[in-house]
Amino acid sequence: MSLIKFNPCERDIFSDLFSMQKDMNRMLSTLWGDNRELDSFQGWYPAVDIAETKDDFVVKVEVPGMSKDDLKIKMQENVLTVQGEKKQESESKDQNYHRIERSFGSFCRSFRLPSMVKADKIEANYKDGILSIKLPKAEEAKSKEIEIKF
Amino acid sequence: METKVQEEVKAETRDIQRYENNYGYVVPRCDIRETNDQFILLMEMPGTKKDSLSVKLDKGHLVVEGRMVNGHDGSLVYSEIPKRNYRRVFKLTEMVNPDAIQARWLEGMLELTLAKKEEVKPRDIEINIQ
């Protein structure tokens, strides 16, 4: 069972070709020991971990510095979509930035889950910059132990 | 046209990534801004928590470390979050008062406030015109 990165926000033949080109460029620049992708990369997207237990899936999204109102979670059929926007604090006049390394802007990530989940029982928590989404598996998707009779 | 500053920032970001690969820790991304009275450092350190953070002052260097707390039940089916600790070292300027450093934990971000020494703070000088 494997999960594949899927982005419904940009889904056409050209974006696929572009992403293929990007992958090729990345591969080449790694060979030259040079990280050129930074020059072409415009947005950001948070890193994600997905864990599976017997009864549920737990999706963890790294979104430091965001508030509850900036985040949106959607579940449609078996596709979980997490959307959000990280806003930069408004600059006041007496402040000078020496360095801005953090990324800002909106992101949208979707994941097709490998089995059915109970959409009405999904729980989401935000703590220490990590958004955890707990998706309980539907009864028919849970693994069952079968007793052997003899 | 790119300015020199932008180029420098990109080069530094590349250096950060090299560090991460060579030294086995994650360098938290940091914004630094300066006001009249202080420097404010804002670092993104998701996955760690207040008790697992340490900020130390060592021979004029500010050492920020954070232990990753990533326990999860079951097995990972997909993973992008690095399983490494955070570390970053800043060299303090003479302008900073080392006894007045404050730290605040804001849900995945560490904010450090470094107050400037009294003598380097800009002040208004009143001019009396006679």
Chai-1 contact restraints between the chains, C-beta under 6 A:
chainA,res_idxA,chainB,res_idxB,connection_type,confidence,min_distance_angstrom,max_distance_angstrom,comment,restraint_id
A,L3,B,V77,contact,1.0,0.0,6.0,A-B,restraint_1
A,L3,B,Y78,contact,1.0,0.0,6.0,A-B,restraint_2
A,N35,B,R14,contact,1.0,0.0,6.0,A-B,restraint_3
A,L38,B,K10,contact,1.0,0.0,6.0,A-B,restraint_4
A,A47,B,E80,contact,1.0,0.0,6.0,A-B,restraint_5
A,A47,B,I81,contact,1.0,0.0,6.0,A-B,restraint_6
A,V48,B,E80,contact,1.0,0.0,6.0,A-B,restraint_7
A,D49,B,S79,contact,1.0,0.0,6.0,A-B,restraint_8
A,D49,B,I81,contact,1.0,0.0,6.0,A-B,restraint_9
A,I50,B,V77,contact,1.0,0.0,6.0,A-B,restraint_10
A,I50,B,Y78,contact,1.0,0.0,6.0,A-B,restraint_11
A,A51,B,H72,contact,1.0,0.0,6.0,A-B,restraint_12
A,A51,B,G74,contact,1.0,0.0,6.0,A-B,restraint_13
A,A51,B,L76,contact,1.0,0.0,6.0,A-B,restraint_14
A,E52,B,G74,contact,1.0,0.0,6.0,A-B,restraint_15
A,E52,B,S75,contact,1.0,0.0,6.0,A-B,restraint_16
A,E52,B,V77,contact,1.0,0.0,6.0,A-B,restraint_17
A,T53,B,D73,contact,1.0,0.0,6.0,A-B,restraint_18
A,T53,B,G74,contact,1.0,0.0,6.0,A-B,restraint_19
A,E62,B,P46,contact,1.0,0.0,6.0,A-B,restraint_20
A,E62,B,I81,contact,1.0,0.0,6.0,A-B,restraint_21
A,P64,B,E44,contact,1.0,0.0,6.0,A-B,restraint_22
A,P64,B,P46,contact,1.0,0.0,6.0,A-B,restraint_23
A,P64,B,G108,contact,1.0,0.0,6.0,A-B,restraint_24
A,P64,B,M109,contact,1.0,0.0,6.0,A-B,restraint_25
A,G65,B,M109,contact,1.0,0.0,6.0,A-B,restraint_26
A,D94,B,T35,contact,1.0,0.0,6.0,A-B,restraint_27
A,D94,B,N36,contact,1.0,0.0,6.0,A-B,restraint_28
A,Q95,B,R33,contact,1.0,0.0,6.0,A-B,restraint_29
A,Q95,B,T35,contact,1.0,0.0,6.0,A-B,restraint_30
A,N96,B,E34,contact,1.0,0.0,6.0,A-B,restraint_31
A,Y97,B,R33,contact,1.0,0.0,6.0,A-B,restraint_32
A,H98,B,I32,contact,1.0,0.0,6.0,A-B,restraint_33
A,R99,B,I32,contact,1.0,0.0,6.0,A-B,restraint_34
A,I100,B,D31,contact,1.0,0.0,6.0,A-B,restraint_35
A,E101,B,R29,contact,1.0,0.0,6.0,A-B,restraint_36
A,E101,B,C30,contact,1.0,0.0,6.0,A-B,restraint_37
A,R102,B,R29,contact,1.0,0.0,6.0,A-B,restraint_38
A,R102,B,D31,contact,1.0,0.0,6.0,A-B,restraint_39
A,R102,B,E44,contact,1.0,0.0,6.0,A-B,restraint_40
A,D128,B,K49,contact,1.0,0.0,6.0,A-B,restraint_41
A,D128,B,G108,contact,1.0,0.0,6.0,A-B,restraint_42
A,G129,B,P46,contact,1.0,0.0,6.0,A-B,restraint_43
A,G129,B,E107,contact,1.0,0.0,6.0,A-B,restraint_44
A,G129,B,G108,contact,1.0,0.0,6.0,A-B,restraint_45
A,I130,B,P46,contact,1.0,0.0,6.0,A-B,restraint_46
A,I130,B,G47,contact,1.0,0.0,6.0,A-B,restraint_47
